[in-house]
Amino acid sequence: MSKPYSKHLTSLPIFLGDAPNDRPRTVVCFGTARGGTSMVAGAILGLGVPMGPDLGRNLEDPEFNFDRQNKPLEKFVDHARAVIAARNAALGVWGWKFPNAGRYLQQIIGDIRAPHLVCVYRDPVPMALRRTKTAAGAGSFIATRLRAQIRNTALVEEIGAPCLMVSYEKAAAYPLVFLQELSAFLNLPLPAHVEEIVSFMKPGSYKAPDDLLSHL
């Protein structure tokens, strides 16, 4: 993997192994709810990875949205396996984003072709300050978020597939550096429309992905 062009590292690649990563592969972006996965998924989409049809502003593919599918886990897993098989037949490189994909990822990892995981971490303290009114409430919120991040980390270690562990705050602060790191991890070139990707990544609100989709 090439070295980033800045001292400000925004992510950590692990479990890369020796296998070439230019073969057909699948990118799964997950983390926690309102944890920065939409920004990161926009960057993945901007690099040319199809992230599913019918994408809304949160860039979540309905087919892999466990809550929206409203199926028991066993039924959802069967559904996801069928979708994965169809996408593999149609695409070389593709992916999806669902913050809570950790709820089902272990059950379908064997069906995912050359999985490349992108796990997003966000500092829970600023979120607690904005979303809670008492010290006790803030402490409980932070503990809940940290437990979720610990579960995601344990899952990543258990699966052992290539994973890019992303700091939301660092990626938001240094988007060009993050895009260099992400492109190296996914073995995809930086496109000419980098500024459009950076604009999409700016914090503040969800954005329609139409401009990024136009480059696929």
PAZA-417737 format. One record per atom (N, C-alpha, C): residue in one letter; x, y, z. Coordinates in steps of 0.02 Angstrom, whole numbers, padded with zeros to 5 digits, always signed. Layout:
<pts>
AXYZ/...
</pts>
This chain:
<pts>
M+00043-00060+00000/M+00000+00000+00000/M+00044+00062+00000/S+00028+00111-00042/S+00067+00171-00047/S+00058+00213+00017/K+00110+00252+00033/K+00107+00295+00091/K+00062+00355+00078/P+00024+00378+00128/P-00017+00437+00119/P+00027+00499+00112/Y-00001+00552+00084/Y+00038+00612+00070/Y+00035+00661+00129/S+00015+00640+00187/S+00008+00685+00243/S+00025+00649+00307/K+00048+00687+00357/K+00061+00658+00423/K-00005+00644+00460/H-00060+00670+00434/H-00125+00663+00467/H-00159+00599+00444/L-00142+00542+00473/L-00175+00480+00455/L-00248+00482+00477/T-00291+00457+00435/T-00363+00457+00450/T-00392+00388+00458/S-00353+00336+00442/S-00379+00268+00444/S-00323+00219+00455/L-00342+00157+00473/L-00294+00104+00486/L-00315+00042+00448/P-00276+00019+00398/P-00292-00043+00363/P-00263-00103+00401/I-00304-00155+00409/I-00281-00215+00443/I-00302-00277+00403/F-00269-00332+00417/F-00283-00397+00385/F-00278-00394+00309/L-00229-00357+00284/L-00224-00351+00212/L-00200-00415+00180/G-00155-00452+00213/G-00130-00514+00184/G-00088-00502+00123/D-00073-00556+00087/D-00031-00552+00028/D-00070-00558-00037/A-00135-00571-00033/A-00175-00582-00093/A-00185-00515-00130/P-00182-00516-00196/P-00193-00454-00233/P-00264-00429-00223/N-00273-00364-00216/N-00340-00337-00204/N-00369-00303-00266/D-00345-00325-00326/D-00373-00298-00387/D-00422-00346-00419/R-00438-00401-00384/R-00485-00450-00410/R-00556-00428-00392/P-00607-00462-00418/P-00676-00446-00397/P-00682-00447-00321/R-00718-00399-00294/R-00721-00392-00222/R-00783-00353-00202/T-00799-00356-00138/T-00860-00325-00112/T-00842-00282-00052/V-00867-00221-00051/V-00852-00173+00002/V-00913-00167+00047/V-00904-00177+00112/V-00958-00170+00160/V-00939-00114+00209/C-00980-00061+00210/C-00968-00004+00253/C-01017-00006+00312/F-00990-00006+00373/F-01033-00009+00432/F-01001+00027+00489/G-01037+00034+00544/G-01012+00069+00604/G-01067+00073+00656/T-01091+00134+00668/T-01147+00145+00714/T-01194+00195+00683/A-01256+00196+00706/A-01305+00244+00680/A-01281+00315+00692/R-01287+00357+00642/R-01263+00427+00645/R-01190+00430+00666/G-01153+00381+00642/G-01083+00377+00659/G-01035+00394+00603/G-01060+00425+00549/G-01016+00445+00495/G-01013+00398+00436/T-01054+00345+00437/T-01051+00297+00382/T-01076+00326+00316/S-01122+00374+00318/S-01146+00404+00255/S-01091+00442+00220/M-01051+00480+00258/M-00995+00516+00229/M-00946+00468+00197/V-00930+00414+00233/V-00881+00366+00207/V-00909+00329+00147/A-00973+00310+00150/A-01005+00276+00093/A-01005+00321+00032/G-01014+00387+00041/G-01010+00433-00014/G-00941+00433-00046/A-00889+00428-00005/A-00821+00425-00031/A-00811+00360-00071/I-00837+00305-00045/I-00831+00240-00081/I-00868+00245-00148/L-00928+00272-00147/L-00966+00281-00209/L-00929+00327-00257/G-00899+00380-00230/G-00863+00427-00272/G-00803+00396-00306/L-00774+00344-00276/L-00718+00310-00307/L-00740+00261-00361/G-00806+00255-00371/G-00831+00214-00426/G-00860+00147-00406/V-00872+00137-00341/V-00901+00074-00318/V-00977+00079-00316/P-01014+00041-00357/P-01087+00042-00351/P-01109+00019-00282/M-01151+00059-00250/M-01173+00045-00181/M-01246+00025-00178/G-01274+00005-00234/G-01343-00019-00235/G-01390+00029-00270/P-01448+00003-00293/P-01498+00045-00324/P-01541+00080-00272/D-01578+00130-00294/D-01626+00164-00250/D-01594+00194-00188/L-01535+00223-00197/L-01501+00253-00140/L-01533+00319-00121/G-01547+00327-00057/G-01571+00391-00032/G-01513+00433-00008/R-01528+00486+00029/R-01477+00530+00053/R-01430+00496+00105/N-01454+00443+00136/N-01411+00408+00183/N-01370+00353+00150/L-01377+00344+00085/L-01339+00296+00045/L-01347+00224+00069/E-01404+00207+00097/E-01416+00139+00119/E-01455+00100+00067/D-01427+00045+00047/D-01460+00000+00000/D-01518-00035+00037/P-01580-00025+00015/P-01637-00056+00050/P-01631-00132+00056/E-01597-00164+00008/E-01592-00237+00009/E-01552-00262+00069/F-01507-00220+00095/F-01465-00241+00151/F-01481-00203+00215/N-01537-00168+00215/N-01560-00133+00274/N-01603-00181+00316/F-01574-00209+00367/F-01607-00260+00407/F-01673-00234+00437/D-01673-00172+00459/D-01733-00144+00490/D-01789-00134+00438/R-01770-00109+00380/R-01819-00095+00328/R-01848-00160+00299/Q-01807-00211+00294/Q-01832-00275+00268/Q-01883-00306+00315/N-01875-00293+00379/N-01925-00316+00429/N-01937-00391+00424/K-01882-00429+00422/K-01886-00502+00420/K-01850-00531+00480/P-01870-00590+00502/P-01828-00625+00552/P-01758-00634+00524/L-01709-00639+00568/L-01639-00643+00545/L-01628-00698+00495/E-01656-00757+00508/E-01646-00813+00462/E-01673-00797+00392/K-01732-00767+00388/K-01761-00748+00324/K-01720-00693+00291/F-01697-00645+00330/F-01657-00591+00302/F-01592-00619+00273/V-01560-00665+00308/V-01498-00694+00283/V-01509-00729+00217/D-01563-00766+00209/D-01579-00798+00145/D-01588-00745+00091/H-01623-00691+00107/H-01633-00637+00060/H-01566-00606+00040/A-01524-00591+00089/A-01460-00559+00075/A-01416-00603+00032/R-01417-00668+00044/R-01376-00714+00004/R-01398-00714-00069/A-01463-00710-00081/A-01488-00708-00150/A-01467-00643-00184/V-01471-00588-00148/V-01450-00524-00177/V-01375-00524-00192/I-01336-00551-00146/I-01264-00554-00156/I-01247-00595-00218/A-01279-00651-00227/A-01266-00693-00286/A-01283-00656-00350/A-01338-00620-00350/A-01358-00582-00409/A-01309-00525-00424/R-01287-00490-00372/R-01240-00435-00382/R-01172-00461-00406/N-01150-00518-00378/N-01087-00547-00399/N-01088-00565-00473/A-01145-00588-00496/A-01152-00607-00566/A-01150-00546-00612/A-01172-00489-00586/A-01178-00429-00628/A-01119-00382-00623/L-01082-00384-00566/L-01032-00333-00553/L-00967-00365-00528/G-00911-00335-00546/G-00847-00357-00520/G-00833-00329-00451/V-00840-00264-00445/V-00831-00230-00381/V-00896-00194-00364/W-00921-00206-00305/W-00982-00173-00282/W-00983-00173-00206/G-01032-00141-00177/G-01035-00140-00105/G-01101-00113-00079/W-01105-00107-00013/W-01164-00077+00017/W-01145-00047+00084/K-01188-00003+00109/K-01179+00028+00174/K-01241+00017+00216/F-01231-00008+00277/F-01284-00011+00327/F-01249-00006+00395/P-01262+00046+00434/P-01224+00056+00496/P-01223-00005+00541/N-01279-00040+00546/N-01284-00097+00591/N-01276-00163+00555/A-01236-00164+00503/A-01224-00227+00467/A-01192-00280+00511/G-01161-00258+00565/G-01132-00306+00611/G-01182-00354+00640/R-01246-00337+00637/R-01298-00380+00663/R-01306-00444+00622/Y-01284-00442+00559/Y-01293-00501+00517/Y-01231-00520+00477/L-01178-00481+00482/L-01120-00490+00439/L-01088-00559+00447/Q-01083-00582+00508/Q-01052-00647+00519/Q-01089-00703+00484/Q-01156-00698+00480/Q-01196-00751+00450/Q-01188-00754+00374/I-01168-00699+00342/I-01164-00699+00269/I-01093-00690+00243/I-01044-00685+00288/I-00976-00670+00265/I-00950-00722+00216/G-00971-00785+00224/G-00949-00837+00178/G-00976-00829+00108/D-01030-00791+00100/D-01059-00780+00034/D-01031-00718+00000/I-00995-00677+00037/I-00969-00614+00010/I-00902-00627-00025/R-00899-00608-00087/R-00839-00619-00128/R-00784-00570-00109/A-00727-00596-00086/A-00670-00554-00067/A-00691-00492-00028/P-00719-00502+00032/P-00744-00445+00070/P-00690-00395+00089/H-00705-00331+00080/H-00663-00277+00103/H-00708-00235+00149/L-00695-00239+00214/L-00736-00205+00263/L-00710-00134+00275/V-00757-00088+00283/V-00740-00019+00301/V-00780-00003+00364/C-00746-00002+00421/C-00780+00008+00485/C-00765+00079+00510/V-00818+00117+00524/V-00812+00187+00541/V-00820+00197+00617/Y-00776+00235+00646/Y-00777+00250+00718/Y-00787+00326+00727/R-00831+00343+00774/R-00844+00414+00788/R-00840+00428+00863/D-00809+00483+00881/D-00803+00503+00951/D-00872+00514+00980/P-00892+00477+01032/P-00960+00484+01058/P-00969+00545+01104/V-00914+00575+01127/V-00921+00630+01175/V-00956+00691+01144/P-00936+00717+01086/P-00972+00774+01057/P-01045+00758+01043/M-01059+00696+01023/M-01128+00677+01010/M-01168+00678+01074/A-01138+00654+01129/A-01173+00654+01193/A-01189+00725+01216/L-01143+00771+01205/L-01153+00841+01225/L-01211+00872+01187/R-01221+00851+01124/R-01275+00879+01084/R-01341+00846+01097/R-01341+00782+01115/R-01403+00744+01114/R-01431+00728+01183/T-01394+00742+01236/T-01418+00727+01303/T-01419+00789+01346/K-01460+00789+01399/K-01470+00848+01440/K-01439+00842+01509/T-01421+00782+01531/T-01394+00773+01597/T-01328+00735+01593/A-01287+00742+01646/A-01224+00706+01648/A-01234+00631+01647/A-01285+00609+01684/A-01299+00537+01685/A-01320+00512+01616/G-01361+00552+01582/G-01382+00533+01515/G-01324+00531+01467/A-01278+00580+01474/A-01220+00581+01430/A-01175+00521+01443/G-01166+00503+01506/G-01124+00445+01521/G-01153+00381+01493/S-01218+00373+01499/S-01251+00313+01473/S-01246+00311+01397/F-01256+00369+01364/F-01251+00372+01291/F-01181+00352+01268/I-01130+00380+01300/I-01061+00365+01281/I-01046+00292+01291/A-01067+00264+01347/A-01054+00193+01360/A-01087+00148+01308/T-01148+00165+01288/T-01184+00126+01238/T-01147+00128+01171/R-01125+00188+01151/R-01090+00194+01087/R-01023+00157+01089/L-00988+00162+01144/L-00923+00129+01149/L-00932+00053+01147/R-00984+00028+01180/R-00996-00045+01177/R-01010-00067+01105/A-01047-00027+01067/A-01061-00044+00998/A-00996-00045+00957/Q-00952+00002+00970/Q-00889+00004+00933/Q-00844-00055+00952/I-00846-00074+01016/I-00808-00133+01037/I-00835-00195+01003/R-00901-00202+00998/R-00930-00260+00963/R-00908-00261+00890/N-00908-00203+00857/N-00886-00200+00787/N-00813-00221+00781/T-00771-00198+00827/T-00700-00215+00824/T-00690-00290+00835/A-00726-00319+00882/A-00721-00391+00893/A-00744-00430+00832/L-00795-00406+00798/L-00820-00439+00738/L-00767-00435+00682/V-00737-00377+00674/V-00684-00370+00623/V-00627-00418+00637/E-00607-00424+00699/E-00553-00470+00717/E-00573-00542+00706/E-00635-00559+00721/E-00657-00628+00713/E-00661-00647+00639/I-00685-00601+00598/I-00691-00616+00526/I-00622-00620+00494/G-00578-00572+00510/G-00510-00574+00485/G-00502-00554+00412/A-00553-00522+00383/A-00549-00499+00313/A-00515-00431+00312/P-00488-00410+00254/P-00460-00343+00248/P-00510-00291+00273/C-00487-00246+00314/C-00531-00195+00343/C-00494-00129+00349/L-00529-00076+00331/L-00504-00009+00342/L-00543+00020+00401/M-00508+00033+00456/M-00539+00061+00516/M-00531+00137+00512/V-00588+00172+00506/V-00589+00243+00489/V-00608+00286+00549/S-00570+00338+00560/S-00589+00390+00608/S-00632+00441+00572/Y-00695+00446+00591/Y-00740+00494+00559/Y-00712+00565+00565/E-00690+00583+00624/E-00666+00652+00635/E-00605+00667+00592/K-00558+00621+00587/K-00498+00632+00547/K-00515+00634+00472/A-00559+00589+00451/A-00578+00588+00380/A-00615+00651+00360/A-00657+00677+00405/A-00693+00739+00391/A-00646+00799+00390/A-00595+00797+00432/A-00548+00853+00436/A-00498+00853+00379/Y-00480+00794+00355/Y-00430+00787+00302/Y-00458+00742+00246/P-00509+00765+00211/P-00542+00721+00162/P-00497+00698+00105/L-00452+00740+00082/L-00408+00719+00028/L-00361+00663+00050/V-00336+00669+00111/V-00293+00616+00138/V-00334+00551+00144/F-00394+00557+00170/F-00436+00497+00176/F-00449+00465+00109/L-00464+00505+00058/L-00477+00477-00008/L-00416+00441-00035/Q-00357+00466-00021/Q-00296+00432-00042/Q-00289+00365-00007/E-00304+00364+00058/E-00299+00302+00096/E-00353+00252+00073/L-00413+00277+00062/L-00468+00233+00041/L-00454+00204-00029/S-00430+00246-00074/S-00416+00222-00142/S-00360+00170-00141/A-00311+00179-00097/A-00257+00129-00091/A-00284+00064-00064/F-00328+00068-00013/F-00357+00007+00017/F-00399-00031-00034/L-00439+00005-00073/L-00483-00027-00122/L-00449-00039-00189/N-00386-00016-00196/N-00349-00022-00258/N-00389+00008-00317/L-00415+00068-00305/L-00451+00105-00356/L-00419+00173-00365/P-00414+00198-00426/P-00381+00263-00436/P-00425+00321-00412/L-00391+00375-00393/L-00428+00436-00377/L-00457+00464-00442/P-00522+00477-00445/P-00552+00502-00507/P-00541+00577-00516/A-00560+00602-00574/A-00551+00673-00588/A-00598+00717-00547/H-00654+00688-00524/H-00704+00728-00488/H-00693+00726-00412/V-00630+00728-00391/V-00615+00725-00320/V-00650+00781-00282/E-00652+00841-00310/E-00683+00896-00274/E-00758+00884-00260/E-00791+00848-00305/E-00861+00831-00293/E-00868+00784-00234/I-00820+00737-00229/I-00822+00691-00172/I-00809+00728-00107/V-00760+00773-00108/V-00745+00812-00048/V-00805+00854-00028/S-00839+00883-00076/S-00899+00923-00061/S-00953+00880-00029/F-00961+00819-00054/F-01011+00774-00025/F-00993+00756+00047/M-00929+00751+00061/M-00905+00730+00127/M-00911+00785+00180/K-00924+00846+00161/K-00926+00900+00210/K-00981+00887+00261/P-00964+00891+00325/P-01014+00878+00378/P-01069+00931+00377/G-01125+00914+00407/G-01179+00963+00415/G-01248+00937+00398/S-01253+00897+00344/S-01318+00872+00323/S-01309+00815+00274/Y-01362+00774+00268/Y-01362+00722+00217/Y-01368+00756+00149/K-01337+00726+00098/K-01338+00754+00031/K-01360+00702-00019/A-01395+00723-00070/A-01416+00678-00123/A-01354+00654-00161/P-01350+00589-00177/P-01290+00563-00210/P-01292+00567-00286/D-01339+00607-00314/D-01349+00607-00386/D-01286+00622-00425/D-01248+00673-00404/D-01188+00692-00440/D-01136+00636-00440/L-01129+00603-00383/L-01081+00547-00380/L-01105+00488-00422/L-01170+00475-00421/L-01197+00420-00461/L-01187+00432-00535/S-01185+00494-00556/S-01179+00510-00627/S-01111+00489-00656/H-01063+00476-00612/H-00996+00457-00635/H-00987+00382-00639/L-01035+00342-00616/L-01027+00270-00619/L-01031+00245-00692/
</pts>
